[in-house]
Structures are given as C-alpha cells and as structure tokens.
C-alpha cells in the first residue's frame, strides 16, 4: 500500500518539464497524504514531508538532467523508496538543529548566516489586561495577567520553543518585566511647601514564570526600586531589592487550583493585584493604594482559587497577619519581640501612614506574632453586560499586636483585631471611549485602645475606630490614528479621592488631639498616551487638601514612562 502511491508520485514527475514539474508537486504531496491517512499520525507527517522534499528535489534536478532522473526513479524498489524517505527525514532534522544552534556571539543564526530577530509580540487577547487601554481595566475573572503568563509558559514548553532569542535556558521558561520612571516638580511639606524638582527611577521588575509541567507552574516577581541599593558615597543610591511574589501553582481544573506556601499578593482591591503602570492612568498609583491599602501588599501565604461559573471567579488565602510595628528591622530582638520597655518603637498602624508600614516581613523567621489572617475575593464580569467588571474582597486577622508590645508609659498592649473590606467597579461603555471606575475601602479595629499609635505620647498620629476611603474616576479613550497614522491612543482622565485616617474615638493613653493631617482629599487629572498596549507616557497634576492649619502643601506636577510586557 505504501509502494504504489509513492511510485506513482515519483513517476508522474517524468512527464513534466521545467517550472511545470515543480508546480505539480502540490498534487504529489496530496497523493501521499491521502494514501497514508489511515496510518499513524507521526508516520504520515514524516513521510509526507519527506516525499514533498524528495519530489521538489527531483523536479529541480529534472531541468538539469532529465534522463538521469527518469532512470533513477524508475529503478527504485520498495525498500529503496522507504530508505530514501528515512534518509531525507534525517537530513531535514539535521538542518533544523543547525539553524537552531546559537552562534559564537550568543544569538541564534539562520541558515543564511544572518542573526535572527526577536519574535514579534503576540497579539493581546480581547478582554485581558494586556489587550490595550481599551480593555486594560476589564480583566475577565480567571484570565488575569498571571493566567496569561501561565498559558504562555505551558505553550512554550509544549512547543519546545526558546522564549529568548539566542538564550536557551529551558522550554517553558518565560520572562516578563514591568517598570516606571517618574520626574517633575513637587511641593515638599518639610520645606514649607516649596516646589522642588524630582526624579525617580521608581522600579524595574522581572517576572520569571516556568512551566514545570502543564499544571505545575513556578512564579516569581523580583523588584529593584529607586535605582538600586549601594553603600558608597559616589553611587548616591538608597533603593531596595524585594521578592514580591514567589510560589508554585498546582492547577487541577478550572474550578479548583492550589497555590503552595510562598510569597503572594493579598487579594484586596484591583490595583494591588494588577499594579503594573499600564493598568492605571496617573503617574503614581491611585491614592487608595497608598497607605490605606499598603500596596504592593504581599505576605507569606497559601491558598486556593478557581472559576465558579462564566464571569465569576474566586480566591481564598491564609497569610501571615499585619503587625503593629513600623520601626527598623534591626530593632526586633532575638526573642522575636519588639524592643523591651522603656525603649520606644514606631507604630505600624497610625493616623498618618495608615497601614503603610504594617506589612509582615517575608524572610528570616522574624515575624513578631503567631497570628494568621484569612482573606477572600470574588471577581465578577457578567457576560450579559459587556464592558462591566468588578470585585469584592475582605481580610480579617484576630490580632495585629506584636509580642512584648507596650506603650511609652510601660503599659502592656493587648490583642487588637483588624478587618478590611473593599469593593470596586470598572465599566468601559461598548462602542465608545468612555470609561468609569469607582472603589470603596474600609478598615475596622477591634480595640483601638491597644494600638501602639494611641500609646506613644504623640497625639498627632492617633487612630480611631476605623479608617475608610473612596474614589471615582472618569476617562475617555481617543484613538490617534486619524491624526498621526498610528495605533496610538490618548486617555485624559480625572479622579477624585477622599481618605479619612483619623476618625473619632482615639482611645488610649495619648491625648485625643489629631491635627487633621489624616483627613485628605485628592484631585488628580492628566493624560496617559499609549503608543502600544505595552508602553505608556503619562502626565498628571494633583491637588492635595487636608484639615491642617496650613493645608497639605503636597501638590505635584509629574511625568512618567511605564512599560509592561
């Protein structure tokens, strides 16, 4: 059954001449495929590919030596045909391996000796955060940025592809990155509100993802902040290097997946989990994610997640709890406590910084209490309302008080619970450029009498029974193709935010005399220009108002460049 169609295909070439003989090879390949369709797939692919190469070679050789080809084809036996096909397959594999081999300079070289360029980026998926500014805020549940990285890593491993040109670590490894640079003029409240020029290489973050198997995925996020770290005077750097994510996912099915213990983001709010600079339009992150939600909020954690039904997904997590300690890491004693009385220490939760410095450490067994927290999140994107997405999330820990906690007067501080609730909504009106977002967050304290900020003899940073904040934002997407002939998009926006970090009821040993610095309003307006979904150029103005006698004196005019790929 194998001999007849191959011989027919080869002999048919003896009756064609020149270019006609080459064109006829399409019919030859089809004959091979039809005759072998009942065979195993791998054999069919190899034989058909080899037959097409053999026929093309014969057709080209025909123009040079017609009589020689006729004689060689007509004399082939069945065994010789099979041997020839196998030899051609072996040669094809050798050519492919040669083309894939890296050149001495490290980059892969094509057969013509030229360096191969990097592969073109994939087109973003409609509805995903990377699908452009038009859908940046409408990530469907179950298809987050992390899910896209998972899918890409599995695809790379299955195809045996090398994700980085000229560098071949292992199929299944992909490396993404995001970062941002900021510059402009800011008022400095410590200088009486004087305007000063500023520049900050805010962060560069590497995102390695490795598909160990199709359903075991390694993830990490490694961040270099504020230009790096150094201790020499000529470097003038005081940044940091942080591991913001580090875990392995075990993906069982769409409904239930397990995230092994590691460093993970707390599932509160949208921007805490999608904090890349292409996901928000202002130069700085939205104000609710500065101090009130201590973004980027990460902790030692483990949990499960999945999709319940179309348009509804969930995440449940157990993590190390926040701790009411905001001082230098070295002040933690070898016994795992705060400094002993009478040594003072800074509060981790207070009416000026909110929860900004209360995050637990993620290394060195240096947590200051034995308490865990639980948190959960539901993401919703109803398919019957195109353009609408949102989430609700909650966090609870029965205690934020560290071991040995005390006030400046020597009084020991008891347990204090903390509960956080967040709800946010995003809507991009179909067939228009209009987009709106809204969010509300609230933090309640079970026993503010025992918070460190209310017992440090400083009444200006006291904390009441709860903190809260809300924001509303409107933006409009203008495609610039009509003006500059490209896919650029401009997004002017305005956002109003109000945060109250010093509600009444400042119970403790301190006087109840907050200054009003924790009662804040923000008016933020500007424009974000997207040359592509992976790059954004930003400019924004922010007016800050509080209830201090002289005002906040913290306005800013900033520019920025962000990227995410």
TILUM-245447 format. One line per 2 residues: number of its first residue (from 1); their letters; for each residue x, y, z of C-alpha. Coordinates in nm, 2 decimals, always signed. Layout:
! residues N
NUM	a	X Y Z  ...
END
This chain:
! residues 565
1	xx	+0.00 +0.00 +0.00  +0.29 +0.23 +0.06
3	xx	+0.49 +0.14 -0.26  +0.22 +0.22 -0.52
5	xx	+0.13 +0.59 -0.43  +0.49 +0.69 -0.38
7	xx	+0.60 +0.53 -0.71  +0.30 +0.70 -0.89
9	xx	+0.40 +1.03 -0.73  +0.76 +1.00 -0.84
11	xx	+0.70 +0.86 -1.19  +0.44 +1.14 -1.26
13	xx	+0.73 +1.38 -1.25  +0.89 +1.22 -1.55
15	xx	+0.62 +1.37 -1.77  +0.67 +1.73 -1.66
17	xx	+0.93 +1.99 -1.77  +1.09 +2.29 -1.61
19	xx	+0.87 +2.50 -1.38  +0.57 +2.29 -1.46
21	xx	+0.74 +1.99 -1.29  +0.80 +2.19 -0.97
23	xx	+0.44 +2.33 -0.95  +0.30 +1.97 -0.99
25	xx	+0.45 +1.88 -0.65  +0.14 +2.01 -0.47
27	xx	-0.06 +1.72 -0.62  +0.22 +1.48 -0.53
29	xx	+0.21 +1.58 -0.16  -0.17 +1.54 -0.16
31	xx	-0.15 +1.19 -0.30  +0.10 +1.10 -0.03
33	xx	-0.13 +1.23 +0.25  -0.44 +1.06 +0.11
35	xx	-0.27 +0.73 +0.08  -0.15 +0.74 +0.44
37	xx	-0.45 +0.89 +0.62  -0.52 +0.55 +0.79
39	xx	-0.16 +0.53 +0.92  -0.03 +0.66 +1.24
41	xx	-0.01 +1.04 +1.25  +0.37 +1.06 +1.32
43	xx	+0.45 +0.83 +1.02  +0.21 +1.03 +0.79
45	xx	+0.37 +1.36 +0.88  +0.73 +1.24 +0.83
47	xx	+0.66 +1.05 +0.50  +0.45 +1.33 +0.35
49	xx	+0.71 +1.60 +0.44  +0.99 +1.38 +0.32
51	xx	+0.81 +1.29 +0.00  +0.75 +1.66 -0.08
53	xx	+1.12 +1.74 -0.03  +1.21 +1.44 -0.25
55	xx	+0.97 +1.54 -0.52  +1.08 +1.90 -0.52
57	xx	+1.45 +1.79 -0.54  +1.36 +1.57 -0.83
59	xx	+1.16 +1.84 -1.01  +1.45 +2.08 -0.98
61	xx	+1.71 +1.82 -1.09  +1.49 +1.73 -1.39
63	xx	+1.57 +2.06 -1.56  +1.94 +1.98 -1.53
65	xx	+1.95 +1.61 -1.61  +1.61 +1.47 -1.73
67	xx	+1.74 +1.13 -1.84  +1.92 +1.07 -1.52
69	xx	+1.61 +1.14 -1.30  +1.40 +0.91 -1.52
71	xx	+1.64 +0.63 -1.48  +1.69 +0.67 -1.10
73	xx	+1.31 +0.70 -1.03  +1.21 +0.40 -1.25
75	xx	+1.47 +0.18 -1.09  +1.37 +0.24 -0.72
77	xx	+1.24 -0.07 -0.54  +1.00 -0.06 -0.25
79	xx	+1.28 -0.10 +0.01  +1.49 +0.17 -0.16
81	xx	+1.19 +0.41 -0.15  +1.15 +0.37 +0.22
83	xx	+1.52 +0.40 +0.28  +1.53 +0.72 +0.08
85	xx	+1.24 +0.87 +0.28  +1.41 +0.80 +0.61
87	xx	+1.74 +0.95 +0.49  +1.56 +1.26 +0.37
89	xx	+1.39 +1.29 +0.72  +1.73 +1.25 +0.89
91	xx	+1.88 +1.53 +0.67  +1.58 +1.76 +0.75
93	xx	+1.63 +1.71 +1.12  +2.00 +1.79 +1.09
95	xx	+1.92 +2.12 +0.90  +1.67 +2.22 +1.17
97	xx	+1.92 +2.15 +1.45  +2.19 +2.35 +1.27
99	xx	+1.96 +2.65 +1.23  +1.86 +2.65 +1.59
101	xx	+2.22 +2.63 +1.72  +2.34 +2.96 +1.88
103	xx	+2.62 +3.14 +1.71  +2.95 +3.21 +1.89
105	xx	+2.82 +3.56 +1.98  +2.53 +3.40 +2.17
107	xx	+2.24 +3.47 +1.93  +2.08 +3.22 +1.71
109	xx	+2.18 +3.23 +1.34  +1.96 +3.14 +1.05
111	xx	+2.07 +2.92 +0.76  +2.18 +3.23 +0.56
113	xx	+2.42 +3.33 +0.83  +2.21 +3.63 +0.94
115	xx	+2.12 +3.69 +1.30  +1.76 +3.60 +1.38
117	xx	+1.55 +3.88 +1.52  +1.33 +3.85 +1.83
119	xx	+0.99 +3.70 +1.77  +0.71 +3.95 +1.72
121	xx	+0.50 +4.00 +2.03  +0.17 +3.81 +2.05
123	xx	-0.15 +3.99 +1.98  -0.32 +4.06 +2.32
125	xx	-0.63 +3.86 +2.39  -0.96 +4.06 +2.39
127	xx	-1.08 +4.13 +2.74  -0.74 +4.07 +2.90
129	xx	-0.55 +4.34 +3.08  -0.28 +4.34 +2.81
131	xx	-0.53 +4.39 +2.53  -0.47 +4.76 +2.53
133	xx	-0.60 +5.06 +2.72  -0.95 +4.99 +2.59
135	xx	-0.97 +4.67 +2.79  -0.69 +4.73 +3.04
137	xx	-0.92 +4.77 +3.33  -1.16 +4.49 +3.22
139	xx	-0.96 +4.17 +3.30  -1.20 +3.88 +3.29
141	xx	-1.22 +3.66 +3.60  -0.99 +3.35 +3.56
143	xx	-0.79 +3.53 +3.29  -0.56 +3.76 +3.49
145	xx	-0.21 +3.87 +3.39  -0.08 +3.58 +3.59
147	xx	-0.31 +3.34 +3.40  -0.17 +3.47 +3.07
149	xx	+0.18 +3.41 +3.19  +0.08 +3.05 +3.29
151	xx	-0.07 +2.98 +2.95  +0.23 +3.12 +2.76
153	xx	+0.48 +2.92 +2.97  +0.28 +2.60 +2.91
155	xx	+0.25 +2.67 +2.54  +0.63 +2.74 +2.52
157	xx	+0.71 +2.41 +2.70  +0.47 +2.21 +2.48
159	xx	+0.62 +2.35 +2.16  +0.98 +2.32 +2.28
161	xx	+1.03 +2.68 +2.19  +1.30 +2.90 +2.33
163	xx	+1.14 +3.22 +2.46  +1.45 +3.44 +2.45
165	xx	+1.64 +3.47 +2.12  +2.00 +3.34 +2.15
167	xx	+1.94 +3.21 +2.51  +1.82 +2.86 +2.57
169	xx	+1.76 +2.80 +2.94  +1.47 +2.55 +2.90
171	xx	+1.15 +2.53 +2.71  +0.86 +2.65 +2.93
173	xx	+1.05 +2.95 +3.08  +0.92 +3.30 +3.00
175	xx	+1.05 +3.62 +3.15  +0.83 +3.93 +3.15
177	xx	+0.90 +4.27 +3.30  +0.74 +4.60 +3.40
179	xx	+0.88 +4.93 +3.53  +0.84 +5.30 +3.55
181	xx	+1.03 +5.62 +3.57  +0.89 +5.94 +3.73
183	xx	+1.00 +6.30 +3.71  +0.86 +6.65 +3.77
185	xx	+0.80 +6.91 +4.04  +0.65 +6.85 +4.39
187	xx	+0.57 +7.06 +4.69  +0.78 +6.95 +4.99
189	xx	+0.58 +6.99 +5.32  +0.90 +6.96 +5.52
191	xx	+1.04 +7.26 +5.33  +0.73 +7.47 +5.40
193	xx	+0.56 +7.36 +5.07  +0.85 +7.48 +4.85
195	xx	+0.84 +7.34 +4.49  +1.13 +7.12 +4.41
197	xx	+1.25 +6.92 +4.10  +1.25 +6.55 +4.14
199	xx	+1.35 +6.23 +3.95  +1.30 +5.87 +4.05
201	xx	+1.38 +5.55 +3.86  +1.09 +5.41 +4.06
203	xx	+1.12 +5.04 +3.98  +1.22 +4.77 +3.73
205	xx	+1.06 +4.43 +3.80  +1.14 +4.09 +3.65
207	xx	+0.87 +3.83 +3.61  +1.00 +3.48 +3.56
209	xx	+0.74 +3.20 +3.50  +0.83 +2.84 +3.44
211	xx	+0.60 +2.56 +3.34  +0.75 +2.26 +3.53
213	xx	+0.46 +2.06 +3.38  +0.14 +2.16 +3.21
215	xx	-0.03 +2.20 +3.55  +0.27 +2.28 +3.79
217	xx	+0.38 +2.64 +3.74  +0.65 +2.84 +3.91
219	xx	+0.61 +3.22 +3.95  +0.82 +3.50 +4.09
221	xx	+0.83 +3.88 +4.09  +1.17 +4.04 +4.17
223	xx	+1.17 +4.41 +4.21  +1.45 +4.67 +4.21
225	xx	+1.33 +5.00 +4.34  +1.46 +5.36 +4.33
227	xx	+1.77 +5.30 +4.12  +1.91 +5.01 +4.33
229	xx	+2.10 +4.99 +4.66  +2.45 +5.09 +4.74
231	xx	+2.66 +5.20 +5.03  +2.93 +5.41 +4.86
233	xx	+2.90 +5.78 +4.86  +2.96 +5.82 +4.48
235	xx	+2.66 +5.59 +4.40  +2.41 +5.80 +4.59
237	xx	+2.15 +5.52 +4.59  +1.91 +5.42 +4.86
239	xx	+1.67 +5.18 +4.69  +1.58 +4.82 +4.76
241	xx	+1.56 +4.47 +4.61  +1.24 +4.28 +4.70
243	xx	+1.09 +3.95 +4.62  +0.72 +4.04 +4.58
245	xx	+0.60 +3.70 +4.46  +0.74 +3.35 +4.49
247	xx	+0.52 +3.05 +4.47  +0.43 +2.73 +4.28
249	xx	+0.08 +2.68 +4.15  -0.08 +2.34 +4.11
251	xx	-0.36 +2.37 +3.85  -0.60 +2.08 +3.89
253	xx	-0.90 +2.21 +3.69  -1.07 +2.54 +3.62
255	xx	-1.27 +2.52 +3.94  -1.00 +2.44 +4.20
257	xx	-0.63 +2.52 +4.20  -0.38 +2.52 +4.48
259	xx	-0.11 +2.78 +4.55  +0.17 +2.63 +4.76
261	xx	+0.31 +2.83 +5.05  +0.53 +3.12 +4.94
263	xx	+0.51 +3.50 +4.90  +0.19 +3.61 +4.75
265	xx	-0.02 +3.93 +4.70  -0.31 +3.97 +4.94
267	xx	-0.63 +3.96 +4.72  -0.76 +4.30 +4.82
269	xx	-0.86 +4.55 +4.55  -0.78 +4.56 +4.18
271	xx	-0.46 +4.76 +4.17  -0.29 +4.56 +4.44
273	xx	-0.31 +4.25 +4.21  -0.27 +4.44 +3.88
275	xx	-0.02 +4.72 +3.98  +0.17 +4.74 +3.65
277	xx	+0.19 +5.10 +3.53  -0.02 +5.03 +3.22
279	xx	-0.32 +4.94 +3.45  -0.37 +5.30 +3.58
281	xx	-0.35 +5.64 +3.42  -0.19 +5.86 +3.68
283	xx	+0.19 +5.88 +3.73  +0.15 +5.75 +4.09
285	xx	-0.07 +5.46 +4.19  -0.42 +5.55 +4.29
287	xx	-0.44 +5.71 +4.63  -0.64 +5.44 +4.80
289	xx	-0.34 +5.21 +4.73  -0.10 +5.44 +4.91
291	xx	-0.10 +5.36 +5.28  -0.47 +5.27 +5.33
293	xx	-0.42 +4.95 +5.12  -0.05 +4.91 +5.16
295	xx	+0.03 +4.83 +4.80  +0.22 +4.63 +4.70
297	xx	+0.07 +4.43 +4.98  +0.24 +4.09 +5.00
299	xx	+0.29 +3.83 +5.27  +0.38 +3.47 +5.34
301	xx	+0.07 +3.29 +5.22  -0.10 +2.99 +5.07
303	xx	-0.45 +2.94 +4.92  -0.68 +2.81 +4.65
305	xx	-0.85 +2.98 +4.35  -1.06 +2.90 +4.05
307	xx	-1.37 +2.98 +3.84  -1.71 +2.91 +3.97
309	xx	-1.90 +2.98 +3.65  -1.87 +3.20 +3.34
311	xx	-1.79 +3.55 +3.46  -1.74 +3.46 +3.83
313	xx	-1.40 +3.36 +3.99  -1.28 +3.34 +4.35
315	xx	-0.96 +3.33 +4.56  -0.92 +3.22 +4.92
317	xx	-0.60 +3.28 +5.11  -0.44 +3.22 +5.45
319	xx	-0.14 +3.45 +5.52  +0.08 +3.59 +5.79
321	xx	-0.11 +3.88 +5.96  -0.02 +4.25 +5.96
323	xx	+0.18 +4.36 +6.26  +0.16 +4.69 +6.45
325	xx	+0.53 +4.75 +6.43  +0.67 +5.01 +6.19
327	xx	+1.03 +5.06 +6.30  +1.37 +4.94 +6.18
329	xx	+1.40 +4.57 +6.11  +1.71 +4.55 +6.34
331	xx	+1.51 +4.67 +6.64  +1.34 +4.33 +6.66
333	xx	+1.50 +4.13 +6.94  +1.65 +3.78 +6.91
335	xx	+1.35 +3.67 +7.12  +1.12 +3.77 +6.83
337	xx	+0.97 +4.07 +7.02  +0.96 +4.45 +7.00
339	xx	+1.23 +4.64 +7.20  +1.18 +4.60 +7.57
341	xx	+1.04 +4.88 +7.78  +1.15 +5.16 +7.82
343	xx	+1.28 +5.16 +7.46  +1.02 +5.32 +7.23
345	xx	+0.94 +5.20 +6.88  +0.73 +5.33 +6.59
347	xx	+0.37 +5.22 +6.53  +0.30 +5.01 +6.22
349	xx	-0.06 +5.14 +6.21  -0.12 +5.51 +6.26
351	xx	-0.34 +5.80 +6.16  -0.08 +5.95 +5.92
353	xx	+0.06 +5.64 +5.74  -0.25 +5.42 +5.78
355	xx	-0.12 +5.06 +5.72  +0.17 +5.17 +5.51
357	xx	+0.44 +5.02 +5.73  +0.25 +4.73 +5.89
359	xx	+0.32 +4.46 +5.64  +0.48 +4.15 +5.79
361	xx	+0.84 +4.05 +5.69  +0.88 +3.78 +5.43
363	xx	+1.21 +3.64 +5.54  +1.45 +3.54 +5.82
365	xx	+1.19 +3.39 +6.06  +1.14 +3.74 +6.20
367	xx	+0.76 +3.77 +6.23  +0.66 +3.93 +6.56
369	xx	+0.35 +3.72 +6.64  +0.19 +3.39 +6.57
371	xx	-0.13 +3.51 +6.42  -0.26 +3.44 +6.07
373	xx	-0.51 +3.62 +5.86  -0.77 +3.50 +5.62
375	xx	-0.88 +3.68 +5.30  -1.11 +3.62 +5.01
377	xx	-1.20 +3.77 +4.68  -1.47 +3.74 +4.41
379	xx	-1.42 +3.88 +4.06  -1.72 +3.94 +3.85
381	xx	-1.75 +4.02 +3.48  -2.11 +3.94 +3.38
383	xx	-2.12 +3.82 +3.02  -2.47 +3.97 +2.97
385	xx	-2.33 +4.33 +3.05  -2.03 +4.38 +2.81
387	xx	-1.77 +4.61 +2.95  -1.85 +4.57 +3.31
389	xx	-1.62 +4.42 +3.57  -1.56 +4.44 +3.94
391	xx	-1.46 +4.27 +4.26  -1.54 +4.24 +4.63
393	xx	-1.28 +4.13 +4.88  -1.23 +4.10 +5.26
395	xx	-0.94 +4.05 +5.50  -0.95 +3.96 +5.87
397	xx	-0.70 +3.89 +6.14  -0.78 +3.84 +6.51
399	xx	-0.46 +4.02 +6.62  -0.21 +4.27 +6.50
401	xx	-0.03 +4.33 +6.83  +0.33 +4.20 +6.83
403	xx	+0.49 +4.01 +7.12  +0.60 +4.23 +7.40
405	xx	+0.41 +4.54 +7.27  +0.40 +4.83 +7.52
407	xx	+0.32 +5.20 +7.54  +0.56 +5.47 +7.63
409	xx	+0.42 +5.47 +7.98  +0.51 +5.10 +8.03
411	xx	+0.15 +4.97 +7.98  +0.14 +4.63 +7.80
413	xx	-0.08 +4.63 +7.49  -0.34 +4.36 +7.44
415	xx	-0.48 +4.20 +7.13  -0.64 +4.40 +6.85
417	xx	-0.83 +4.26 +6.56  -0.83 +4.42 +6.21
419	xx	-1.10 +4.38 +5.94  -1.08 +4.52 +5.58
421	xx	-1.34 +4.54 +5.32  -1.30 +4.65 +4.96
423	xx	-1.54 +4.69 +4.66  -1.45 +4.82 +4.32
425	xx	-1.63 +4.86 +3.98  -1.50 +4.92 +3.63
427	xx	-1.71 +4.99 +3.32  -1.60 +5.06 +2.97
429	xx	-1.90 +5.16 +2.76  -1.91 +4.95 +2.45
431	xx	-1.85 +5.12 +2.11  -1.74 +5.44 +2.29
433	xx	-1.43 +5.57 +2.45  -1.59 +5.63 +2.79
435	xx	-1.46 +5.45 +3.10  -1.55 +5.49 +3.46
437	xx	-1.41 +5.34 +3.78  -1.52 +5.35 +4.15
439	xx	-1.39 +5.20 +4.47  -1.46 +5.20 +4.84
441	xx	-1.24 +5.05 +5.12  -1.28 +5.04 +5.49
443	xx	-1.06 +4.92 +5.78  -1.20 +4.85 +6.13
445	xx	-1.01 +4.79 +6.45  -1.14 +4.57 +6.72
447	xx	-0.97 +4.76 +7.01  -0.81 +5.09 +6.92
449	xx	-0.73 +5.14 +7.29  -0.44 +4.89 +7.24
451	xx	-0.29 +5.02 +6.92  +0.06 +5.15 +6.95
453	xx	-0.01 +5.48 +6.79  -0.26 +5.57 +7.07
455	xx	+0.00 +5.49 +7.34  +0.32 +5.66 +7.21
457	xx	+0.27 +6.01 +7.37  +0.23 +6.15 +7.02
459	xx	-0.13 +6.26 +6.98  -0.09 +6.37 +6.62
461	xx	-0.09 +6.02 +6.47  -0.38 +5.87 +6.67
463	xx	-0.61 +5.61 +6.53  -0.99 +5.59 +6.58
465	xx	-1.23 +5.30 +6.55  -1.19 +5.28 +6.17
467	xx	-1.04 +5.43 +5.85  -1.20 +5.45 +5.51
469	xx	-1.17 +5.60 +5.17  -1.34 +5.61 +4.83
471	xx	-1.26 +5.73 +4.48  -1.43 +5.79 +4.15
473	xx	-1.26 +5.82 +3.81  -1.37 +5.91 +3.46
475	xx	-1.16 +5.87 +3.15  -1.20 +5.89 +2.77
477	xx	-1.00 +5.69 +2.51  -0.91 +5.89 +2.19
479	xx	-0.75 +5.69 +1.91  -0.48 +5.90 +1.75
481	xx	-0.46 +5.71 +1.42  -0.66 +5.97 +1.23
483	xx	-0.41 +6.24 +1.33  -0.07 +6.07 +1.32
485	xx	-0.14 +5.75 +1.13  -0.07 +5.50 +1.40
487	xx	-0.24 +5.29 +1.67  -0.15 +5.54 +1.95
489	xx	-0.42 +5.62 +2.20  -0.46 +5.92 +2.43
491	xx	-0.66 +5.88 +2.76  -0.74 +6.20 +2.95
493	xx	-0.88 +6.14 +3.30  -0.99 +6.29 +3.62
495	xx	-1.01 +6.11 +3.96  -1.14 +6.23 +4.30
497	xx	-1.03 +6.05 +4.62  -1.12 +6.10 +4.98
499	xx	-0.94 +5.92 +5.27  -1.01 +5.96 +5.64
501	xx	-0.74 +5.80 +5.85  -0.84 +5.97 +6.18
503	xx	-1.20 +5.91 +6.26  -1.31 +5.99 +6.62
505	xx	-1.26 +5.78 +6.93  -0.89 +5.80 +6.99
507	xx	-0.89 +5.57 +7.29  -0.56 +5.51 +7.46
509	xx	-0.31 +5.69 +7.69  -0.25 +5.97 +7.44
511	xx	-0.44 +6.30 +7.43  -0.72 +6.30 +7.17
513	xx	-0.57 +6.58 +6.96  -0.52 +6.47 +6.60
515	xx	-0.41 +6.76 +6.37  -0.63 +6.68 +6.07
517	xx	-0.34 +6.56 +5.86  -0.53 +6.23 +5.82
519	xx	-0.84 +6.39 +5.66  -0.74 +6.40 +5.29
521	xx	-0.88 +6.49 +4.96  -0.71 +6.44 +4.62
523	xx	-0.80 +6.59 +4.28  -0.59 +6.42 +4.02
525	xx	-0.61 +6.50 +3.64  -0.39 +6.43 +3.35
527	xx	-0.34 +6.23 +3.03  -0.19 +5.89 +2.95
529	xx	-0.07 +5.82 +2.60  -0.03 +5.46 +2.48
531	xx	+0.20 +5.42 +2.18  +0.12 +5.05 +2.23
533	xx	-0.06 +4.85 +2.50  +0.28 +4.77 +2.65
535	xx	+0.41 +5.13 +2.68  +0.26 +5.44 +2.84
537	xx	+0.36 +5.80 +2.86  +0.20 +5.99 +3.14
539	xx	+0.15 +6.35 +3.27  -0.07 +6.44 +3.58
541	xx	-0.14 +6.72 +3.82  -0.25 +6.65 +4.17
543	xx	-0.40 +6.89 +4.42  -0.39 +6.76 +4.78
545	xx	-0.62 +6.91 +5.06  -0.63 +6.82 +5.43
547	xx	-0.75 +6.98 +5.75  -0.42 +7.11 +5.88
549	xx	-0.40 +7.48 +5.95  -0.16 +7.54 +5.66
551	xx	-0.30 +7.27 +5.43  -0.13 +6.96 +5.30
553	xx	+0.13 +7.15 +5.08  +0.19 +6.83 +4.88
555	xx	+0.07 +6.92 +4.53  +0.26 +6.78 +4.23
557	xx	+0.31 +6.81 +3.86  +0.46 +6.48 +3.73
559	xx	+0.55 +6.30 +3.42  +0.63 +5.93 +3.38
561	xx	+0.71 +5.65 +3.14  +0.59 +5.30 +3.21
563	xx	+0.61 +4.96 +3.04  +0.48 +4.61 +3.08
565	x	+0.55 +4.30 +2.87
END
